[in-house]
């Protein structure tokens, strides 16, 4: 009865998302074949770490493992240090959830035009690799050195975070020549103090000089000097600080909903703006409302619960 209830929901659904290991929904009787038989236009989204096939497919894993196998983790970190996992942003959220959402929307758009659905196989190892496309291109062009020695991985003295005199940090990203020139102006340095901007062999020595200057003032002092300029600058804020920074307040980037501080929905839609409507809820909290929308009576819902078919 539980399986049949899900298949009834599938009949009127645009998309179906499952996050089990390969073969599990097939054993349940809820695989792509069964679901698409009920709804030819359904887009069946599958989220896994390793994908539906391959030597690792049946094994457990986490974000750190997926970005390791895709080559991403090897590129993140400072020179002379080991790789540094970037929270679980690249595998779980970027290469996983974001690309699954994109894939589902693509599939739904196609289904609206053709009436035919399909399976979207979203593997975090694939998605993480896709996010690395630019760096694979850099490598092919001979533009990629060892970890922590490159333009975007803290190798360059003009693209890094620096400690201030109060122990706080600022971020600098003055890549373009005009922005780099402004960085020198704001720090009081000159081209006589530093080597040519793109002289990679001189980056480590230049970084020492930049770091010394930035360590001479507090983070707030550097904000007074560099904020709202084209240096490509921002203070490194804590989560609590980010929520009350004037720019984020002006944009409404964060909100407190039912006592929980969290980001507002993004991206922003002009015609159909997203809204936060509920707090975090436990699994099964929406069972009654969803099944009621499906057309089941209270008695039918109670029987499914008592039988253990739904929770």
Secondary structure, 3 states (H helix, E strand, C coil): CHHHHHHHHHHCCCEEEECCCCCHHHHHCCCHHHHHHHCCCCEEEEEECCCCCCCCCCCCCCHHHHHHHCCCHHHCCCCCCCCCCCCCHHHHHHHHHHHHHHHHHHHHHHHHHHCCCEEEEEEHHHHHHHHCHHHHHHHHCCCCCCCCCCCCCCCCCCEEEEECCCCCEEEEECCCHHHHHHHHHHHCCCCCCCCCCCCHHHHHHHHHHHHHHHCCCCHHHHHHHHCCCCCCEEECCCHHHHHHCHHHHHHCCEEEECCEEEECCCCCCCCCCCCCCCCCCCCCCCHHHHHHHHCCCHHHHHHHHHHCCCC
